[in-house]
Amino acid sequence: MDFIDEVRALAAKTTGLLEHIKTEAAVRTALVEPFIRALELLLLLMGLSIGSMLI
């Protein structure tokens, strides 16, 4: 799955989750962490890593 597919899947999943998300921790788990994983995939596809971005 490429980055665009990952983001589309996350967007489709998010729509159904919004009514169930009640806390900051739930937002982080349901929305932020999957988006960061998708960004990591994009970086890997570009031949980069988060570690190399932080230096």
Phi, psi and omega in degrees: 000133179268178186302315182297319178297319178299314181294319178296317178297319178296318179296318180294320180292322183299320182304318180283340183272338189305321182288343182262346182278118185240341185233166177298320179297322179293322177297314180299313183291318186275331187242308188289310183298315176298324179293320178296320176298321178295320177294322176299319177300316178300315179298318179297319179296332179273357180083020180245171173221161179297322178302319179288337180281336185273348183280000000 
